[in-house]
Amino acid sequence: MAGERAASEDQAILQLRPRDFTEYVGQQNLMHSLKIAVTAAVNRGEPVDHVLFHGPPGLGKTTLAHIIAREMNVRLEHTSGPALERPADMVGLLSNLESGAVLFIDEIHRLSSAVEEYLYSAMEDYRVDFVTGAGAYAKTLSFPLQPFTLVGATTRAGLLSSPLRDRFGMVYHMEYYSDDELTSVVTRSSGILGVEADLEGSAEIARRSRGTPRVANRLLRRVRDFAQVEGDGHLNREIAATALDMEGVDELGLDRLDRLYLTTLAHQYRGGPAGIAAIAATVNEEPQTLEDVVEPFLLKLGFVIRTPGGRRVTPEGMRHASAVIGGGHGSSQGTLL
């Protein structure tokens, strides 16, 4: 019986991902353009043009790749840049694609240059060229491919090479979600998970979700657990605020690592400038984690700026860091660690 409940819960979590355009919330301009492109491709009976999504993690890039494949009624092949280590990996993947299939490459900026080069002719002419032999005996063989759509996702568009970026017909930047949009996401997810949540409770979770649907769904599951154990199962504003305070998420959506980064830069480095490697060593975290996960939201809030000399704390960020240290805003989460 417990196994059945666990399986049912796992299925419910998977169902939190929107299945089509009608269920997707947010990214209005992007969605309007994308729906037109997909509808036109379906009407013509052709694959949709290659698509690149870039922006902070958790905003729906993978979800949109699944939606494109479902709307086109084709198969989706999911891989990532680090998984394609050798040219043979890329050639094998491309040669096995069905006609019209969607190939989704997450973290596409991490493709090696040797692997990336095989994508150029594949994206433009639906073929791969490879060389056999050496010297005077070298020959170039061309292998035809089925027409396909490449959907790339990256959190660091600046690391993409120009030849690869220029071959995408559609390039979209994913924006952070508004509180109202995230409230709609939480309300929808609550219904799927069978959680009784009122509008104020959903809004409280949304307000602390740092503009990111993935974070909103994660926090919803933690608040649901708290409501079931410490309350009567009903999710309201008071329950949500108490649970998220206990999780270390403050009123602005900053978690313990965010506050540790901010207070370290503000006080130990006297507001900066400081290099990301130095900050990472101080907080005992990977530089890439700070750049991809922590800094984007602090930049959005205007608490931190990037300068040629390093990271600096803004006056607003300094005031928030002082409030955290002094037991003011965010102090309900207790210690910084």
N, C-alpha and C positions, 0 to 999 in steps of 0.2 A: 504494500500500500504506500509506504514511504517512497519507494522507488518510482511508483507511478506519479506521485506528487512532484518529485524532483524532475522527472522527465517533462511533466506538464509545465513546470516553471521555466525550464530551459527553453522550451518551445515558445513560451510567452515572451521571453527576453529577445529571442530571434525575431519575433513578430513586431518588435518596437521599430524596426527599420521600415520606413515607408516603402510601399510596393510599386506605386505608380505616381504620375504627376499630380493626380488629384489629392493624394495623401501627403505630398511633400509640403512642408511649411517653410516660408522664408525665401531669401534669395530671389526676390520678385523679378528684377530685370534679367538676371541670368535665366531663370525658368522660362520667361516669356520667349526669349531668343532661342533657347534650347528646344522648347516645344515646337516652335515653328520649323526648326531644322529637322527634327525627328519626323514630324508629320509629313513634311515635304519629301523626305527620303523614303518613307513608307509608301507614299502615293506613287513615287517613281519606281519603286521596287529596287532601290539601290541602297548600299550601306551609307549610313550617315557619315559626314566628314569627321576626320580625326579631331579629338577633343582633348584639351589640356585644362585641368582644374588646379589652381594653386591657391594657397592660403594656409592659415594656421590649422593644426590638427583638430579633428572632431567636428568639423562644420558640414560634413555630408558628402565628401568627394567620392568615397566608396559607394555610398548609397545611390548617388546619381549614376554611377557606372552600372549598377544593377538595374536601375530604372530604365536606362537607355536600352539595355539588352532586352528587358521585359517588354517595353513598348515596341521594339523592333521585332519581337518574337523570335529571337535568335539566342544562341548559346553564348555564355560568358566564360571566358578563361581568365582566371585571376592569378597574378604572380606579382613579384616585386623586384625592384632593381638589384638588391643584393643577392637574390636567388639566381640571377642569370650571370654566372661567373665567367663562362666561356662562350665564344661565338657559336659553338655547337649547341649550347643550350638554347640560344635565340633561334637558330636555324631550325632546330627540332620543333620548337614551340610554334613557329610561324608555319611550317610545312604541314602541321597537323590541324590547323584551323579549318573549320567548316566555312562554307560560303556565307558571307554576311555576318560572321561571328564578331563579337566584341572582345578584344584583348585588353584587359585592364592591367596596367603596370603601376603599382603603388611605389612611392619613393623613386620615381623614374630618374631623378637627378643623380642617383647613385649607380647608374649604369656605367660600366667601364667604357672607355672610348672604343676599344676593339669590338665590344658587343654592340655599342650604339651605331656603329657604321653600317651594320647589317640592316638597321631599321630604315635607312635613308631610301634605298630603292624599294624596299617593301612598302613603305608608306606612299611613295609617289607612283610606282609602276606595278605594284603587287608582284614583285619578283625579288629573289636574293641572288647576288653574284658572289661567287667564291673562286679563288685561284687554286689550281692544282699544279704540282710540279714546281720547278725552279729554273731560273735562268732562261736559256733558249727554249726550254721545254715547258715553260709555264703556259698554262691555258686558263682562260676565264670561262667558267661555266655559269649559265643562268638557269635558275630553277623557278618556274612559275608558281604563284601562290593564288589561293582563292581570295576574292575581294573581302576585305575585313575593315573594321573600325578600331583604331587604337585610341584608348582612353588612358591618358596619363594623369597621375596625381603627384603633387609635390608640395612640400611645405617651404621649399627654398628654390623658387623659380630662378633666382639669380645664378644658381649653379648649373642651370641647363645650358648646353652649348647652343650657339646661334643656329647652326644647321639643323639641329633637332627641333628647336622651338619654332623655327620658320616653317616647318612642315606640318604643323597643326593648323587646320582650317578654322578652328574655334578655340580661343583662349579666354578663360573666365577666371576672374579673381573672386574667391569666396569671402563674403563679408561676415563679420560678427552679427549675431542675431539680436534683435531688440527684446526687451523684457516681455512685451506683449506676444511676440512670436514664440518665445520660449514658454510662456504660459500656455499657449495652445499646444506646444509639444508635450509639456508635462500633463496637461489634461487628457490628451490622446493616449499617452503611455499609461496613465493611471487607469483608464478604462480597459486597456489590454491586460494589465496586470491584475485587474480586479480590485483596485484600491479605491476606497471611498474617500475622495478628496474634494474639499470645497475650493472655490475660486481663490480665496485669500491664501490658502495653503499652497496651491499650485503657483501663485504669483511669488510667494516668498522663496520657493525653490528656484524659480526662474530668475529672480533678482540676484541670487548668489551663484548663478551658473556660468559666470564670466563670458556670457554671450555665445555659449557653445552647447549644442544639443546633446552631444555625447556626455558632457559633464552633467547636464540637467537630468538625463536618464539615470546616470550613476547615482547622483544625489537622491533622486526619487526612490531608488531601491533601498538606500540607507535610511531614509526617513520612514519608509514603509515598515522596515524592520523595527525601528524605534517605536512607531505607533502601535505595532502589534504587541510588543513586549511591555512597554512602559505606559501605554494608553489603552483605548478601547478599539483600536484599529482605524479610527477615523483620522484623516490627515487634515489638520487645520493649521492656521498660521502659527499658533503657539507651539504646537508639536513640531512643525517644520523648523522653526527658529531654534528651539531647544536641541533638536537632533543635530542640526548643522553646526551649532556652536560646539557641541560635543565632538563633532568630526573635525573641528579646527577650521571651518570655513566661515569667514567673517561676513559682515553686511555688504561688503563690496565684492565678495566672491574670492577674495585672496585666501589661499591656504597657507599651511605652515611654511612650505618652501618659498612661496612668494614673499612672505613677511621676513623670512630669514635673509633672502636675497636683498630685499629693500633695506632692512636695518643694517645689514653688513656693509652695503655700499654707503649708506647715509652716515654711519657712525665710525665703523672701523676704517673706512677709506675717506672719511670727512666729506662725503658727498661726491667724490670723484674728482677728476676722471680716473677710472680704473679699468684695466683690461679684463676681458671675460675669463681668460685663463686664471688670473689671480683670484677673481671672485669665486670661480668654480673650485679652486683649491681650498679656499677659506671655508666654503659651505659644504665641502666634501661631496660635490656633485659633478657630473660630466658637463663640459662646456656646451655640447650640442643640446643637452636637455634644457639648459638655461636659455639658450638661444631660441629653441623651437617651442618650448612649453611655457616657460616663465616670462620671458621678456615681452612677447607680443601683447599680452594683456596689460602689463605694466606700462608699455608704450601707449596702448589705447587709452588707459586712464590718465596719461600725462604725468605719471610718477617718475619715469626714467626717460632719458634721451640718449641716443647714440651719437658720439662725436668722433672726429678723426683721432682724438687723443684717448678715447675710451668711453665707458659709461659714466653718466652723471645723473644725480638725483635732482629733480626739479623742486622748486619751493613747495609745491603741493605734496610731492613725495616725501620731502623732509618733514613736513608737518604730520603726515600720516605715520611715518616711521617713529617720530617722537611720541605720538599718541600711543602707539603700540608699546614702546619701551616704557612709557610712563603709566601704562594701565588705562589708557583712554580708549579710543576707537579700536575695536578688535581685541580688547583685553579680555573679553568673555571667553576667549579660547584658551586662556591660561598661558603657559609658557610658549615660546617660539618654536620649540623643538617637539 
